[in-house]
Amino acid sequence: MQEGIAVLLLVIDMVISTKWRHWLDFLIVMTQKEIKARYKHAVLGFLWIVINPLSQMLVMGFVFQFFVLVRVDNYFLFLFAGLLPWNFFAQSLIKATPAFFYERNLIKKAKFPREAIVLSIILSNLFHFLVALGLLVLILVADKIFIEGYVFSQLLLYVGRMMWLIPTMFLLVIFTVGLSLITASLNVRFRDVTFIVQLAVTLWFYATPIVYGLNLLPEWFWPFFYLNPMTFITELFHYALLNLPITLIEFWWLGPLIACYTCYLGVVVFHKENKDFDDWL
């Protein structure tokens, strides 16, 4: 009897392992395809990972620093540190929303984990985001060593504060995954979702403290901004990279709570809508 149970458990374990292995293999292949397709026939190739946010930083920095007169210390670094997570979020959401529709032929012809279509887009953008972030971190650390003359203890504290980037990126990814699954699933049935997302992302950018700090706004307005998870995420990036204080630390729980619930809701909506994809596509 015990031997039979042991064999049964082994078989179940093998089935589960095979299923997950298939899912991961497919996700990896889709992600590689996304990464390669983005820079196919591009002369500058992976340099565009840095060129895009750097160009945005220079143009926006020039406009907001000299014409709108936004007063923030180290404004160009402040802007760049906020643009990196925002670009990852915005580009992932905009591209993932119509992804099921664009891959409708593949969905109709074969059976595979369909959520991998959305996840591969997000993982591809995460790869580019990590490369650009890694370069920024190297520049900041080099600045502390060679320009500001940090001793080992100071550098250790600085690098230790940067460790906040790890939970912050996790929060950013789960929020992006959840929202992308919601919009991509609903877009199969309602094609207007793509246009709504494109408009919402434009407005959302100015509702997130990327080109300005919350301290430039009236204090009574600050709590409303924390209903936007990207506010807390952006401020965490500013804290980890530039040692800027979080405006309302007592509202820190709102960002993680909304991000986690969005991820949960994304999974629920996807599994509900996934059953009817063939009919609507």
C-alpha positions, 0 to 999 in steps of 0.5 A, spaced: 500 500 500 505 504 502 509 503 495 503 504 491 502 511 494 509 512 493 509 511 486 502 515 485 506 521 488 512 520 484 507 520 478 504 526 480 510 529 481 513 528 474 506 530 471 506 537 474 514 537 473 513 536 466 507 541 465 511 546 469 517 545 464 513 545 458 510 552 460 517 555 462 520 553 456 514 556 452 515 562 456 522 563 455 522 562 447 516 567 447 521 572 451 527 571 446 522 572 440 520 578 443 527 581 445 530 579 438 524 582 434 525 588 437 532 590 435 532 586 428 535 590 423 536 596 427 543 598 426 544 601 433 541 594 436 541 594 444 544 601 444 536 603 444 535 601 451 539 607 453 538 612 448 530 612 449 530 614 456 536 618 455 533 622 450 527 623 454 531 625 460 534 630 456 528 633 452 523 633 458 529 635 463 530 641 459 523 643 458 521 642 465 527 645 468 528 651 464 521 653 462 516 650 467 521 651 472 521 645 476 526 646 482 528 639 484 536 637 486 539 633 481 533 634 476 536 630 470 538 624 475 531 625 478 527 625 472 531 619 469 530 615 475 523 616 474 523 614 467 526 607 467 520 604 471 515 608 468 517 606 461 517 599 463 510 599 465 507 604 460 511 600 454 509 593 457 501 595 458 501 598 451 504 592 447 500 587 452 493 590 451 492 588 444 497 582 444 492 576 444 488 579 438 495 580 434 496 573 436 489 570 434 492 565 429 497 562 434 491 562 439 486 558 434 491 553 431 495 551 437 494 549 445 499 553 449 499 557 456 496 563 453 498 568 459 505 566 456 504 571 450 503 577 455 508 575 460 513 574 455 512 581 453 513 584 460 519 579 461 522 582 454 521 589 457 524 587 464 530 585 461 531 592 457 529 595 464 534 591 468 540 593 463 538 600 463 538 600 471 544 596 471 548 602 467 545 607 472 547 604 478 554 603 476 554 610 474 551 612 481 556 608 484 562 610 480 560 618 482 560 616 489 567 613 489 571 617 484 567 624 485 564 625 492 570 620 495 566 615 499 569 611 504 568 604 504 563 605 510 559 610 506 559 606 500 556 600 504 550 604 506 549 607 499 549 600 496 545 597 502 540 603 501 539 600 493 537 593 496 530 597 496 530 596 488 529 589 489 522 589 493 520 595 489 522 592 482 518 586 484 512 590 486 512 594 479 512 587 475 506 584 479 502 590 478 504 590 471 502 583 470 496 584 473 493 590 469 496 587 463 492 581 464 486 585 465 486 589 459 489 584 454 483 579 456 478 585 456 481 587 449 479 580 446 471 582 447 472 590 447 477 592 442 476 599 445 480 597 451 486 598 446 485 606 445 482 607 452 489 604 455 493 609 450 489 615 453 490 613 460 497 612 460 498 619 457 494 622 463 497 617 468 504 619 466 502 626 469 499 623 475 505 620 477 511 624 480 516 623 475 517 630 472 515 633 479 516 632 486 509 631 490 512 637 495 510 642 489 503 640 490 498 642 496 499 637 502 492 636 502 492 633 495 498 628 497 494 622 499 490 622 493 496 620 489 498 614 493 492 611 490 496 610 484 501 605 485 506 608 481 507 614 485 509 609 491 514 605 486 517 612 483 518 614 490 522 608 492 526 608 486 528 616 488 529 613 495 534 607 493 538 611 488 538 618 490 536 618 497 530 622 496 525 622 502 518 618 501 513 624 501 507 620 506 511 614 509 504 613 513 501 611 506 506 606 504 501 600 505 497 603 499 501 601 493 503 594 495 496 593 497 493 595 490 499 592 486 497 585 489 490 586 489 491 588 481 495 582 480 490 577 483 484 580 479 488 580 473 489 572 474 481 572 475 479 576 469 484 572 465 481 565 467 474 567 466 475 570 459 480 565 457 475 560 455 471 565 450 477 567 446 476 562 441 469 565 440 471 572 440 477 572 436 
